[in-house]
Amino acid sequence: MIRKFVTALVLLVVAALLISFAIANRQLVTVSLDPFSDVAPALVLTQPLYLVVFALVICGVVVGGCAAWLGQGKWRARARRAEAEVARLRPQVIERGSSVPSAPPRAPALRLMVPPPAA
């Protein structure tokens, strides 16, 4: 319950900051996408500054996500190889039956308990 409240509070503050940023930066800016001509660029975009900033932030998040995904390719490949090996070895384990020792049971995860405040 408290986690939902804190999440809602943080999202409310972030939304207020984004809205105030958008209101404060409504002036139009011209973005030229033609690197060869300063006088008469072929592609010009005139938008409010906040839209340009938000679009650049979104593009940065997408590029960063793609870079992280590509960087984790080694771990995904290892996981695929491990799954293939498990699939290859599972029939052998089943064939041997109970002669293969099973893994010891896992202990339940310990939870941090905070005592109630003293009255």
PyRosetta script that sets phi, psi and omega in degrees:
from pyrosetta import init, pose_from_sequence

init()
pose = pose_from_sequence("MIRKFVTALVLLVVAALLISFAIANRQLVTVSLDPFSDVAPALVLTQPLYLVVFALVICGVVVGGCAAWLGQGKWRARARRAEAEVARLRPQVIERGSSVPSAPPRAPALRLMVPPPAA")
pose.set_psi(1, -45.9)
pose.set_omega(1, -179.9)
pose.set_phi(2, -67.4)
pose.set_psi(2, -37.2)
pose.set_omega(2, 179.9)
pose.set_phi(3, -61.4)
pose.set_psi(3, -42.4)
pose.set_omega(3, 178.3)
pose.set_phi(4, -63.7)
pose.set_psi(4, -40.4)
pose.set_omega(4, 179.3)
pose.set_phi(5, -63.8)
pose.set_psi(5, -45.4)
pose.set_omega(5, 180.0)
pose.set_phi(6, -64.6)
pose.set_psi(6, -41.9)
pose.set_omega(6, 177.9)
pose.set_phi(7, -61.2)
pose.set_psi(7, -45.5)
pose.set_omega(7, 179.0)
pose.set_phi(8, -63.4)
pose.set_psi(8, -38.9)
pose.set_omega(8, 179.5)
pose.set_phi(9, -65.3)
pose.set_psi(9, -44.4)
pose.set_omega(9, 178.8)
pose.set_phi(10, -64.1)
pose.set_psi(10, -43.8)
pose.set_omega(10, 178.9)
pose.set_phi(11, -63.9)
pose.set_psi(11, -35.9)
pose.set_omega(11, 177.8)
pose.set_phi(12, -65.0)
pose.set_psi(12, -42.5)
pose.set_omega(12, 178.4)
pose.set_phi(13, -65.1)
pose.set_psi(13, -43.8)
pose.set_omega(13, 179.0)
pose.set_phi(14, -63.2)
pose.set_psi(14, -42.7)
pose.set_omega(14, 178.3)
pose.set_phi(15, -61.9)
pose.set_psi(15, -41.6)
pose.set_omega(15, 178.7)
pose.set_phi(16, -63.6)
pose.set_psi(16, -40.6)
pose.set_omega(16, 177.9)
pose.set_phi(17, -64.8)
pose.set_psi(17, -42.8)
pose.set_omega(17, 179.7)
pose.set_phi(18, -64.9)
pose.set_psi(18, -41.7)
pose.set_omega(18, 179.5)
pose.set_phi(19, -65.7)
pose.set_psi(19, -42.2)
pose.set_omega(19, 179.4)
pose.set_phi(20, -66.8)
pose.set_psi(20, -36.0)
pose.set_omega(20, 175.6)
pose.set_phi(21, -62.7)
pose.set_psi(21, -43.9)
pose.set_omega(21, -179.5)
pose.set_phi(22, -64.9)
pose.set_psi(22, -39.5)
pose.set_omega(22, 179.7)
pose.set_phi(23, -68.2)
pose.set_psi(23, -38.6)
pose.set_omega(23, -177.6)
pose.set_phi(24, -74.7)
pose.set_psi(24, -19.1)
pose.set_omega(24, -175.4)
pose.set_phi(25, -122.4)
pose.set_psi(25, 54.3)
pose.set_omega(25, -179.5)
pose.set_phi(26, -86.9)
pose.set_psi(26, -9.5)
pose.set_omega(26, -176.8)
pose.set_phi(27, -64.7)
pose.set_psi(27, 148.4)
pose.set_omega(27, -178.6)
pose.set_phi(28, -79.4)
pose.set_psi(28, 140.7)
pose.set_omega(28, 174.4)
pose.set_phi(29, -126.2)
pose.set_psi(29, 150.2)
pose.set_omega(29, 179.6)
pose.set_phi(30, -108.0)
pose.set_psi(30, 123.0)
pose.set_omega(30, 178.9)
pose.set_phi(31, -110.3)
pose.set_psi(31, 121.5)
pose.set_omega(31, 179.1)
pose.set_phi(32, -97.4)
pose.set_psi(32, 127.8)
pose.set_omega(32, 179.6)
pose.set_phi(33, -104.9)
pose.set_psi(33, 15.6)
pose.set_omega(33, 179.0)
pose.set_phi(34, -111.0)
pose.set_psi(34, 106.7)
pose.set_omega(34, -177.1)
pose.set_phi(35, -76.8)
pose.set_psi(35, -6.9)
pose.set_omega(35, -172.9)
pose.set_phi(36, -99.8)
pose.set_psi(36, -22.3)
pose.set_omega(36, -175.8)
pose.set_phi(37, -129.4)
pose.set_psi(37, 117.1)
pose.set_omega(37, 176.0)
pose.set_phi(38, -85.3)
pose.set_psi(38, -30.4)
pose.set_omega(38, -173.9)
pose.set_phi(39, -78.3)
pose.set_psi(39, -51.4)
pose.set_omega(39, -178.2)
pose.set_phi(40, -131.1)
pose.set_psi(40, 76.8)
pose.set_omega(40, -178.4)
pose.set_phi(41, -65.6)
pose.set_psi(41, 147.1)
pose.set_omega(41, -177.7)
pose.set_phi(42, -73.4)
pose.set_psi(42, -35.4)
pose.set_omega(42, -177.5)
pose.set_phi(43, -129.1)
pose.set_psi(43, 114.7)
pose.set_omega(43, -178.5)
pose.set_phi(44, -125.7)
pose.set_psi(44, 139.4)
pose.set_omega(44, 179.9)
pose.set_phi(45, -124.9)
pose.set_psi(45, 121.8)
pose.set_omega(45, 178.2)
pose.set_phi(46, -114.8)
pose.set_psi(46, 111.6)
pose.set_omega(46, -176.7)
pose.set_phi(47, -140.1)
pose.set_psi(47, 162.7)
pose.set_omega(47, 172.8)
pose.set_phi(48, -63.0)
pose.set_psi(48, 148.5)
pose.set_omega(48, -175.9)
pose.set_phi(49, -58.6)
pose.set_psi(49, -39.9)
pose.set_omega(49, -177.6)
pose.set_phi(50, -63.8)
pose.set_psi(50, -34.0)
pose.set_omega(50, 177.5)
pose.set_phi(51, -67.1)
pose.set_psi(51, -39.6)
pose.set_omega(51, 177.9)
pose.set_phi(52, -63.4)
pose.set_psi(52, -44.7)
pose.set_omega(52, -180.0)
pose.set_phi(53, -64.7)
pose.set_psi(53, -46.4)
pose.set_omega(53, 179.7)
pose.set_phi(54, -61.5)
pose.set_psi(54, -41.0)
pose.set_omega(54, 179.1)
pose.set_phi(55, -63.8)
pose.set_psi(55, -40.6)
pose.set_omega(55, 178.6)
pose.set_phi(56, -66.7)
pose.set_psi(56, -38.0)
pose.set_omega(56, 177.4)
pose.set_phi(57, -65.1)
pose.set_psi(57, -43.4)
pose.set_omega(57, 178.8)
pose.set_phi(58, -63.1)
pose.set_psi(58, -43.2)
pose.set_omega(58, 177.3)
pose.set_phi(59, -62.0)
pose.set_psi(59, -39.1)
pose.set_omega(59, 177.8)
pose.set_phi(60, -64.1)
pose.set_psi(60, -39.5)
pose.set_omega(60, 177.8)
pose.set_phi(61, -65.1)
pose.set_psi(61, -42.2)
pose.set_omega(61, 179.4)
pose.set_phi(62, -65.0)
pose.set_psi(62, -45.5)
pose.set_omega(62, 179.5)
pose.set_phi(63, -63.7)
pose.set_psi(63, -41.9)
pose.set_omega(63, 177.8)
pose.set_phi(64, -63.9)
pose.set_psi(64, -40.0)
pose.set_omega(64, 177.2)
pose.set_phi(65, -63.8)
pose.set_psi(65, -41.5)
pose.set_omega(65, 177.5)
pose.set_phi(66, -64.6)
pose.set_psi(66, -41.2)
pose.set_omega(66, 179.0)
pose.set_phi(67, -63.9)
pose.set_psi(67, -41.4)
pose.set_omega(67, 178.1)
pose.set_phi(68, -65.6)
pose.set_psi(68, -41.2)
pose.set_omega(68, 179.5)
pose.set_phi(69, -63.0)
pose.set_psi(69, -43.7)
pose.set_omega(69, 178.4)
pose.set_phi(70, -66.7)
pose.set_psi(70, -35.8)
pose.set_omega(70, 179.4)
pose.set_phi(71, -68.8)
pose.set_psi(71, -23.5)
pose.set_omega(71, -179.4)
pose.set_phi(72, -92.8)
pose.set_psi(72, 6.1)
pose.set_omega(72, -179.1)
pose.set_phi(73, -58.2)
pose.set_psi(73, -36.2)
pose.set_omega(73, -179.9)
pose.set_phi(74, -60.9)
pose.set_psi(74, -41.6)
pose.set_omega(74, -177.7)
pose.set_phi(75, -72.8)
pose.set_psi(75, -35.1)
pose.set_omega(75, 177.1)
pose.set_phi(76, -66.9)
pose.set_psi(76, -38.8)
pose.set_omega(76, 178.1)
pose.set_phi(77, -64.7)
pose.set_psi(77, -41.4)
pose.set_omega(77, 177.7)
pose.set_phi(78, -63.1)
pose.set_psi(78, -40.5)
pose.set_omega(78, 178.8)
pose.set_phi(79, -64.2)
pose.set_psi(79, -40.5)
pose.set_omega(79, 177.7)
pose.set_phi(80, -63.6)
pose.set_psi(80, -42.3)
pose.set_omega(80, 178.5)
pose.set_phi(81, -64.2)
pose.set_psi(81, -40.5)
pose.set_omega(81, 179.2)
pose.set_phi(82, -64.7)
pose.set_psi(82, -40.5)
pose.set_omega(82, 177.8)
pose.set_phi(83, -65.0)
pose.set_psi(83, -38.7)
pose.set_omega(83, 178.1)
pose.set_phi(84, -65.6)
pose.set_psi(84, -38.7)
pose.set_omega(84, 179.2)
pose.set_phi(85, -67.7)
pose.set_psi(85, -38.8)
pose.set_omega(85, 176.9)
pose.set_phi(86, -62.9)
pose.set_psi(86, -43.9)
pose.set_omega(86, 179.4)
pose.set_phi(87, -63.7)
pose.set_psi(87, -33.9)
pose.set_omega(87, 179.6)
pose.set_phi(88, -73.2)
pose.set_psi(88, -36.5)
pose.set_omega(88, -175.5)
pose.set_phi(89, -87.9)
pose.set_psi(89, -20.8)
pose.set_omega(89, -177.5)
pose.set_phi(90, -56.5)
pose.set_psi(90, -45.3)
pose.set_omega(90, 178.4)
pose.set_phi(91, -60.8)
pose.set_psi(91, -35.0)
pose.set_omega(91, 178.4)
pose.set_phi(92, -65.9)
pose.set_psi(92, -41.0)
pose.set_omega(92, 179.3)
pose.set_phi(93, -65.9)
pose.set_psi(93, -42.8)
pose.set_omega(93, 179.2)
pose.set_phi(94, -65.0)
pose.set_psi(94, -38.1)
pose.set_omega(94, -179.6)
pose.set_phi(95, -63.7)
pose.set_psi(95, -38.5)
pose.set_omega(95, -179.6)
pose.set_phi(96, -73.4)
pose.set_psi(96, -21.9)
pose.set_omega(96, 177.0)
pose.set_phi(97, 73.4)
pose.set_psi(97, -133.1)
pose.set_omega(97, -173.8)
pose.set_phi(98, -84.7)
pose.set_psi(98, 2.4)
pose.set_omega(98, 179.7)
pose.set_phi(99, -72.3)
pose.set_psi(99, -17.8)
pose.set_omega(99, 179.0)
pose.set_phi(100, -90.4)
pose.set_psi(100, 121.8)
pose.set_omega(100, -179.3)
pose.set_phi(101, -64.7)
pose.set_psi(101, 140.4)
pose.set_omega(101, 179.0)
pose.set_phi(102, -86.0)
pose.set_psi(102, 163.4)
pose.set_omega(102, 179.5)
pose.set_phi(103, -69.0)
pose.set_psi(103, 145.2)
pose.set_omega(103, 178.8)
pose.set_phi(104, -64.5)
pose.set_psi(104, 149.0)
pose.set_omega(104, -179.8)
pose.set_phi(105, -64.2)
pose.set_psi(105, 143.0)
pose.set_omega(105, -179.4)
pose.set_phi(106, -81.9)
pose.set_psi(106, 140.1)
pose.set_omega(106, 176.6)
pose.set_phi(107, -73.1)
pose.set_psi(107, 145.3)
pose.set_omega(107, 178.6)
pose.set_phi(108, -63.7)
pose.set_psi(108, 148.1)
pose.set_omega(108, -179.3)
pose.set_phi(109, -65.6)
pose.set_psi(109, 136.2)
pose.set_omega(109, 179.0)
pose.set_phi(110, -79.3)
pose.set_psi(110, 138.6)
pose.set_omega(110, 178.7)
pose.set_phi(111, -109.8)
pose.set_psi(111, 140.7)
pose.set_omega(111, 177.7)
pose.set_phi(112, -78.2)
pose.set_psi(112, 122.9)
pose.set_omega(112, -179.2)
pose.set_phi(113, -111.3)
pose.set_psi(113, 126.4)
pose.set_omega(113, 177.5)
pose.set_phi(114, -99.7)
pose.set_psi(114, 122.7)
pose.set_omega(114, -178.8)
pose.set_phi(115, -67.3)
pose.set_psi(115, 150.4)
pose.set_omega(115, 178.2)
pose.set_phi(116, -66.3)
pose.set_psi(116, 154.8)
pose.set_omega(116, 179.7)
pose.set_phi(117, -65.0)
pose.set_psi(117, 143.7)
pose.set_omega(117, 179.8)
pose.set_phi(118, -73.1)
pose.set_psi(118, 138.4)
pose.set_omega(118, -177.8)
pose.set_phi(119, -84.7)
pose.dump_pdb("model.pdb")
